[in-house]
């Protein structure tokens, strides 16, 4: 079938959407569209009327025209025609969804997208990209990848944030070698960092309660996709780009973390857990910052490296000690950007913890920070920063009291509750449970109770020592 005959269906649905509803109320009448019937063109004019009743009537007239055309199309009894009509209706369905997206664009961007998308050689691809079938959409993505124009980039930007996982993954693969553009970088950075930065747990899905004859059947989730899902893949694509378009976004995200951690609000310690590299969006952020090698990030990274210590984590892995805090990642990142070797500062990535930067101990991290600050004061002028300004950048903030030092009033992230261990133990253990994430936390602090304060009575489940008979005193 020729493109012109296919487009005839489009003219009475998607085209009406674009030509009619994009007009604001009381706007001037739309220009005459030659491919529409006089009655439909007249109705489009009525949709711009100052009278509400006239606008309502015009909209119903167009709805009726659409229904009548569909009725006429489906009235054929020829099997071959019916088969092709199914394909045409699916084609029109995809174009209508694209048209709705185009309506959201500013006027200039809308016209540019319309001019590109309504070309005969583009129509089939657009219909596939906006199909309801993932296989067709992926086929459309492969076709779109062959177009290196700006308008194709705009569509890729929307596909990268699609709800359908197979679609946005295919789009990320298709743009791997594409020249970076704002729509691509914005969409990828949103998935890699922005959508999950500072989010506690999983974002809520849209739940709809389902009932049958008054019986509550529970919620069903309309959108199970999480914006941060596959954020590491989006970060991988951005690292492959190495584009200066990222620098301002990186600075903005790092400054958001600084605002949270430098806040004197007593809840700052609880919020700090959301901005640690143990969360994937923050881990992506520091990887992207290091990969960018941008000197513009040095000031905010220095500020974060010298900020208050609000969170700590330590332990041992394969008989090797590790420690990290909210200072560790920014400190390691700025060391890399200025060309220093992290090994000289006894810092390394721990592969068993998603390549998180660590120091051997807290004391070693304090020594590393002091050593780097001294190096920075001596060498800052090489980076265009005067010595006096460099000194001002490295004012180390005092370490905050550990939230677990006071077991009576611990400060924990929102959504975390404390459950005491069963009674009858000589060691008091505090356990955390992350509600809603399906994750049971481990012990966050252990405190020895002096033997004198231990419970004298054994627990019910513990066996009692056998009772000994009192021997008579010897005379």
C-alpha positions as CSV (number, residue, x, y, z in Angstrom):
1,X,0.0,0.0,0.0
2,X,1.3,3.5,-0.9
3,X,2.2,5.8,2.0
4,X,-0.4,8.3,0.8
5,X,-3.2,5.8,1.3
6,X,-1.9,4.9,4.7
7,X,-1.7,8.5,5.7
8,X,-5.4,9.0,4.9
9,X,-6.4,7.2,8.1
10,X,-3.9,9.3,10.0
11,X,-5.4,12.5,8.7
12,X,-8.7,12.0,10.4
13,X,-7.3,11.0,13.8
14,X,-3.7,11.9,14.8
15,X,-3.8,15.0,12.5
16,X,-7.1,16.2,14.1
17,X,-5.4,15.8,17.5
18,X,-2.5,17.9,16.3
19,X,-4.4,20.5,14.4
20,X,-7.3,20.9,16.7
21,X,-6.5,20.4,20.4
22,X,-3.2,22.2,20.2
23,X,-5.1,25.4,19.9
24,X,-5.8,27.3,23.2
25,X,-9.3,28.3,23.9
26,X,-10.4,31.5,22.0
27,X,-7.3,31.3,19.7
28,X,-7.6,32.3,16.1
29,X,-9.1,29.7,13.7
30,X,-6.6,27.1,12.4
31,X,-5.4,27.2,8.8
32,X,-7.4,25.2,6.4
33,X,-6.1,21.6,6.1
34,X,-6.6,20.4,2.6
35,X,-6.6,16.7,3.5
36,X,-9.6,17.2,5.8
37,X,-13.2,17.4,4.7
38,X,-14.9,20.8,4.8
39,X,-17.1,19.7,7.6
40,X,-14.1,18.6,9.8
41,X,-12.2,21.8,8.9
42,X,-15.2,23.8,10.0
43,X,-15.4,21.9,13.2
44,X,-11.8,22.6,13.9
45,X,-12.6,26.3,13.7
46,X,-15.4,25.8,16.1
47,X,-13.0,24.3,18.7
48,X,-11.4,27.7,18.9
49,X,-14.7,29.5,19.5
50,X,-15.2,31.8,22.6
51,X,-18.4,30.0,23.3
52,X,-18.1,26.9,25.4
53,X,-21.2,25.3,23.8
54,X,-19.7,25.8,20.3
55,X,-16.4,24.2,21.3
56,X,-18.2,21.3,22.8
57,X,-20.4,20.8,19.7
58,X,-17.3,21.0,17.4
59,X,-15.5,18.4,19.4
60,X,-18.5,16.0,19.3
61,X,-18.8,16.6,15.5
62,X,-15.1,15.6,15.0
63,X,-15.6,12.5,17.2
64,X,-18.6,11.6,15.1
65,X,-16.6,12.1,11.9
66,X,-13.9,9.8,13.2
67,X,-16.5,7.1,14.1
68,X,-18.2,7.4,10.7
69,X,-14.8,6.9,8.9
70,X,-14.0,3.9,11.0
71,X,-17.4,2.5,10.3
72,X,-17.0,3.0,6.5
73,X,-13.5,1.4,6.6
74,X,-14.7,-1.7,8.4
75,X,-17.8,-2.2,6.3
76,X,-15.9,-4.2,3.7
77,X,-16.3,-8.0,3.6
78,X,-13.2,-8.7,1.7
79,X,-10.8,-10.9,3.8
80,X,-7.6,-9.3,2.3
81,X,-8.9,-5.8,2.9
82,X,-9.9,-6.7,6.4
83,X,-6.4,-8.0,7.1
84,X,-4.8,-4.8,5.8
85,X,-7.3,-2.7,7.8
86,X,-6.1,-4.3,11.0
87,X,-2.6,-3.3,10.1
88,X,-3.8,0.2,9.2
89,X,-5.6,0.7,12.5
90,X,-2.5,-0.4,14.5
91,X,-0.5,2.0,12.3
92,X,-2.9,4.8,13.1
93,X,-2.9,3.9,16.8
94,X,0.9,4.4,17.0
95,X,0.8,7.7,15.1
96,X,-1.9,8.9,17.5
97,X,0.3,8.2,20.5
98,X,3.2,10.0,18.9
99,X,0.8,12.9,18.2
100,X,-0.1,13.2,21.8
101,X,3.6,13.4,22.8
102,X,4.2,16.0,20.1
103,X,1.4,18.2,21.6
104,X,3.5,18.5,24.8
105,X,6.3,20.2,23.0
106,X,6.7,24.0,22.8
107,X,5.4,25.4,19.5
108,X,8.8,25.6,17.6
109,X,9.9,22.2,18.7
110,X,6.4,20.8,17.9
111,X,6.5,22.2,14.3
112,X,10.0,20.7,13.8
113,X,8.9,17.3,15.0
114,X,5.8,17.4,12.9
115,X,7.7,18.3,9.7
116,X,10.1,15.4,10.3
117,X,7.6,12.8,11.6
118,X,5.0,13.2,8.9
119,X,7.4,12.6,6.0
120,X,6.3,9.5,4.0
121,X,9.6,7.6,4.7
122,X,9.2,8.3,8.5
123,X,5.6,7.3,9.1
124,X,6.1,3.6,9.3
125,X,9.0,4.0,11.8
126,X,7.0,6.4,14.0
127,X,4.0,4.0,14.1
128,X,6.3,1.1,15.2
129,X,8.1,3.2,17.8
130,X,4.8,4.1,19.5
131,X,3.2,0.6,19.1
132,X,1.9,-1.3,22.1
133,X,4.1,-4.3,21.0
134,X,7.6,-4.4,22.3
135,X,9.0,-6.3,19.3
136,X,7.6,-3.7,16.9
137,X,9.0,-0.9,19.1
138,X,12.5,-2.5,19.1
139,X,12.3,-2.8,15.3
140,X,11.4,0.9,15.2
141,X,14.4,1.7,17.4
142,X,16.8,0.0,15.0
143,X,15.3,2.1,12.1
144,X,15.6,5.3,14.2
145,X,19.3,4.6,14.9
146,X,20.0,5.1,11.2
147,X,18.8,8.7,11.4
148,X,21.5,10.9,13.0
149,X,19.3,14.0,12.8
150,X,18.3,16.2,15.8
151,X,14.6,15.2,15.6
152,X,15.5,11.5,15.9
153,X,17.5,12.5,19.0
154,X,14.4,14.1,20.5
155,X,12.5,10.8,20.1
156,X,15.4,8.8,21.6
157,X,15.3,11.1,24.6
158,X,11.7,10.0,25.2
159,X,12.4,6.3,24.6
160,X,15.3,6.3,27.1
161,X,12.7,7.2,29.8
162,X,10.1,4.7,28.5
163,X,8.2,2.5,31.0
164,X,8.9,-0.6,29.0
165,X,12.2,-2.1,30.1
166,X,12.9,-3.8,26.8
167,X,12.4,-0.5,25.0
168,X,14.6,1.7,27.0
169,X,17.4,-0.9,27.1
170,X,17.2,-1.2,23.3
171,X,17.3,2.6,23.1
172,X,20.4,2.8,25.4
173,X,22.2,0.3,23.1
174,X,21.2,2.2,20.0
175,X,22.6,5.5,21.3
176,X,25.9,4.0,22.5
177,X,27.9,5.4,19.6
178,X,25.6,8.3,18.9
179,X,26.8,11.9,19.1
180,X,25.8,13.2,22.6
181,X,22.9,15.7,22.6
182,X,20.9,17.4,25.3
183,X,17.9,15.1,25.0
184,X,20.1,12.0,25.3
185,X,22.2,13.3,28.2
186,X,19.2,14.6,30.1
187,X,17.3,11.3,29.8
188,X,20.4,9.2,30.7
189,X,21.4,11.3,33.6
190,X,17.9,11.3,35.0
191,X,17.9,7.5,35.0
192,X,21.5,7.1,36.2
193,X,21.4,9.7,39.0
194,X,18.7,12.3,39.4
195,X,15.6,10.0,39.7
196,X,17.1,8.1,42.7
197,X,19.3,10.8,44.3
198,X,18.3,11.0,48.0
199,X,15.4,8.6,47.6
200,X,14.8,6.3,50.6
201,X,14.1,2.8,49.4
202,X,12.1,2.2,46.3
203,X,9.9,4.9,44.8
204,X,6.2,4.2,45.3
205,X,4.4,2.5,42.4
206,X,1.0,3.7,41.4
207,X,-1.4,1.4,43.1
208,X,-5.1,1.0,42.2
209,X,-7.4,-0.9,44.6
210,X,-9.4,-3.6,43.0
211,X,-12.8,-4.8,44.3
212,X,-15.3,-7.4,43.1
213,X,-18.9,-7.1,44.4
214,X,-17.8,-5.3,47.4
215,X,-14.9,-7.6,48.2
216,X,-11.5,-5.9,48.4
217,X,-9.0,-7.9,46.3
218,X,-6.1,-5.7,47.1
219,X,-3.9,-3.3,45.1
220,X,-2.7,-3.8,41.5
221,X,0.2,-1.7,40.3
222,X,-0.2,0.2,37.1
223,X,3.5,0.9,36.7
224,X,6.0,-1.6,38.2
225,X,9.0,0.2,36.5
226,X,11.3,2.0,38.8
227,X,13.0,5.1,37.3
228,X,16.3,4.0,38.8
229,X,16.2,0.5,37.4
230,X,19.2,-0.2,35.2
231,X,20.7,3.1,36.3
232,X,24.2,1.5,36.1
233,X,23.7,0.9,32.4
234,X,22.6,4.5,31.8
235,X,25.8,5.6,33.6
236,X,27.8,3.3,31.5
237,X,26.5,5.0,28.3
238,X,27.3,8.4,29.8
239,X,30.8,7.4,30.7
240,X,31.3,6.3,27.1
241,X,30.2,9.7,25.9
242,X,32.7,11.8,28.1
243,X,30.8,14.9,27.1
244,X,31.1,18.4,28.6
245,X,27.3,18.5,28.6
246,X,27.5,16.5,31.9
247,X,29.6,18.9,33.9
248,X,26.8,21.2,35.0
249,X,24.5,18.3,35.9
250,X,27.3,16.7,38.0
251,X,27.9,20.0,39.8
252,X,24.2,20.4,40.5
253,X,23.9,16.9,41.9
254,X,27.0,17.2,44.1
255,X,25.8,20.6,45.4
256,X,22.5,18.9,46.4
257,X,24.4,16.4,48.5
258,X,26.4,19.2,50.0
259,X,23.3,21.0,51.0
260,X,22.0,17.9,52.8
261,X,25.2,17.1,54.6
262,X,26.2,20.6,55.6
263,X,22.7,21.2,57.1
264,X,22.8,21.7,60.9
265,X,19.4,20.2,61.2
266,X,19.4,17.3,63.6
267,X,17.9,15.1,60.9
268,X,20.9,15.6,58.6
269,X,22.5,12.4,59.9
270,X,19.4,10.4,58.9
271,X,19.2,12.0,55.5
272,X,23.0,11.3,54.9
273,X,22.3,7.6,54.4
274,X,20.4,8.5,51.2
275,X,23.5,10.2,49.8
276,X,26.1,7.5,50.3
277,X,27.9,5.5,47.5
278,X,26.2,2.4,48.9
279,X,23.2,3.6,46.8
280,X,23.5,3.1,43.1
281,X,22.6,6.6,42.0
282,X,25.2,8.2,44.2
283,X,27.8,5.6,43.2
284,X,27.0,6.4,39.6
285,X,27.4,10.1,40.4
286,X,30.9,9.8,41.7
287,X,31.9,7.4,38.9
288,X,30.7,10.0,36.3
289,X,32.5,12.8,38.2
290,X,35.8,10.8,38.2
291,X,35.3,9.8,34.5
292,X,34.7,13.5,33.5
293,X,38.0,14.6,34.9
294,X,36.5,18.1,35.1
295,X,38.4,20.6,37.3
296,X,35.1,22.5,37.7
297,X,34.0,19.8,40.2
298,X,37.1,20.2,42.5
299,X,35.6,23.0,44.8
300,X,32.4,21.0,45.6
301,X,34.3,17.7,46.0
302,X,36.7,19.4,48.4
303,X,33.8,20.7,50.4
304,X,32.2,17.3,50.6
305,X,35.5,15.6,51.5
306,X,36.0,18.1,54.4
307,X,32.4,18.0,55.6
308,X,31.0,16.6,58.8
309,X,31.3,12.9,59.3
310,X,27.7,11.8,59.6
311,X,27.8,8.2,58.6
312,X,30.5,5.5,59.1
313,X,30.8,1.9,58.0
314,X,33.6,-0.5,58.9
315,X,34.5,-4.2,58.9
316,X,36.8,-6.7,57.4
317,X,36.7,-8.6,54.2
318,X,39.0,-11.6,53.6
319,X,40.9,-10.7,56.8
320,X,41.4,-7.1,55.4
321,X,40.0,-4.1,57.3
322,X,37.9,-1.5,55.5
323,X,36.3,1.8,56.5
324,X,34.2,4.4,54.6
325,X,32.2,7.5,55.6
326,X,30.3,10.2,53.7
327,X,33.8,11.8,53.1
328,X,35.4,8.8,51.4
329,X,33.9,8.9,47.9
330,X,34.4,12.7,47.3
331,X,37.9,12.5,48.7
332,X,38.9,9.6,46.4
333,X,37.2,11.3,43.4
334,X,39.0,14.6,43.8
335,X,42.3,12.7,44.3
336,X,41.7,11.1,40.9
337,X,40.7,14.3,39.2
338,X,43.9,16.2,40.2
339,X,46.0,13.3,38.9
340,X,47.2,11.9,42.3
341,X,47.5,8.1,42.8
342,X,44.9,6.8,45.3
343,X,47.4,4.1,46.4
344,X,49.7,6.8,47.8
345,X,46.8,7.7,50.1
346,X,46.1,4.1,51.1
347,X,42.7,4.2,49.3
348,X,41.3,1.5,47.0
349,X,38.1,0.3,45.5
350,X,36.6,-2.7,47.2
351,X,35.4,-5.1,44.5
352,X,33.2,-7.1,46.9
353,X,31.3,-3.9,47.7
354,X,30.4,-2.7,44.2
355,X,33.9,-1.0,43.8
356,X,33.2,1.4,46.7
357,X,36.2,3.5,47.7
358,X,37.5,2.6,51.2
359,X,40.4,3.3,53.6
360,X,41.8,0.7,56.0
361,X,40.6,2.5,59.1
362,X,39.0,5.7,60.2
363,X,42.3,6.9,61.5
364,X,43.9,6.2,58.1
365,X,41.1,8.2,56.4
366,X,41.7,11.2,58.7
367,X,45.4,11.0,57.9
368,X,44.6,10.8,54.2
369,X,42.4,13.9,54.3
370,X,45.1,15.8,56.2
371,X,47.8,14.7,53.7
372,X,45.8,15.6,50.7
373,X,44.7,19.0,52.1
374,X,48.4,19.8,52.6
375,X,49.2,18.8,49.0
376,X,46.3,20.8,47.7
377,X,47.5,24.0,49.4
378,X,50.9,23.6,47.9
379,X,49.6,22.7,44.4
380,X,46.3,24.5,44.0
381,X,47.8,27.3,41.8
382,X,48.5,24.7,39.1
383,X,44.7,24.4,38.9
384,X,44.0,28.2,38.8
385,X,43.2,28.5,42.5
386,X,45.3,30.8,44.7
387,X,46.7,29.4,47.9
388,X,44.6,31.6,50.2
389,X,41.4,30.4,48.4
390,X,42.7,26.8,48.6
391,X,43.1,27.1,52.4
392,X,39.5,28.3,52.7
393,X,38.3,25.3,50.7
394,X,39.7,22.7,53.1
395,X,38.3,23.8,56.4
396,X,37.6,20.4,57.9
397,X,34.3,20.2,59.8
398,X,34.3,18.4,63.2
399,X,33.1,14.8,63.1
400,X,29.6,14.3,64.3
401,X,28.8,12.1,67.2
402,X,28.2,8.6,66.0
403,X,24.4,7.9,66.0
404,X,25.0,4.7,67.8
405,X,27.1,6.1,70.6
406,X,23.9,6.7,72.6
407,X,21.9,3.5,72.4
408,X,18.9,5.2,74.0
409,X,18.4,7.7,71.2
410,X,20.0,6.4,68.0
411,X,19.6,8.4,64.8
412,X,18.7,6.2,61.9
413,X,17.4,6.8,58.4
414,X,13.7,7.3,57.8
415,X,11.9,4.0,57.4
416,X,14.3,2.2,59.8
417,X,13.1,0.9,63.1
418,X,14.9,-0.5,66.1
419,X,14.0,-3.9,67.5
420,X,15.6,-5.0,70.8
421,X,17.0,-8.5,71.0
422,X,15.2,-11.1,73.1
423,X,15.5,-10.6,76.9
424,X,17.8,-12.7,78.9
425,X,21.0,-12.0,77.0
426,X,24.1,-10.5,78.5
427,X,24.8,-8.6,75.2
428,X,22.2,-6.1,74.1
429,X,21.9,-6.0,70.3
430,X,20.0,-3.5,68.2
431,X,18.6,-4.7,65.0
432,X,17.3,-2.8,62.0
433,X,14.6,-3.7,59.6
434,X,14.0,-1.8,56.4
435,X,10.2,-1.6,56.0
436,X,8.8,-1.9,52.5
437,X,12.1,-3.0,50.9
438,X,11.9,-6.6,51.9
439,X,15.4,-6.4,53.5
440,X,16.2,-7.4,57.1
441,X,19.2,-5.4,58.5
442,X,21.9,-6.8,60.7
443,X,23.3,-5.6,64.0
444,X,24.1,-1.9,64.0
445,X,25.7,-1.7,67.5
446,X,26.7,-4.1,70.2
447,X,27.2,-3.0,73.8
448,X,28.5,-5.2,76.6
449,X,26.3,-5.1,79.8
450,X,28.3,-5.3,83.0
451,X,27.9,-8.6,84.7
452,X,26.4,-7.0,87.8
453,X,23.7,-5.5,85.7
454,X,22.9,-8.7,83.8
455,X,19.6,-10.3,84.6
456,X,19.9,-12.6,87.6
457,X,17.0,-14.8,86.6
458,X,17.7,-17.0,83.6
459,X,15.4,-16.8,80.6
460,X,12.5,-19.2,80.4
461,X,14.1,-21.1,77.5
462,X,17.5,-21.5,79.3
463,X,17.9,-24.7,81.4
464,X,18.3,-24.1,85.2
465,X,21.1,-25.6,87.1
466,X,20.0,-28.7,89.1
467,X,19.1,-28.0,92.7
468,X,21.7,-29.1,95.2
469,X,20.7,-30.5,98.7
470,X,22.1,-28.5,101.5
471,X,24.5,-30.7,103.5
472,X,24.2,-30.7,107.3
473,X,26.8,-28.8,109.2
474,X,29.5,-30.8,110.8
475,X,29.8,-30.5,114.5
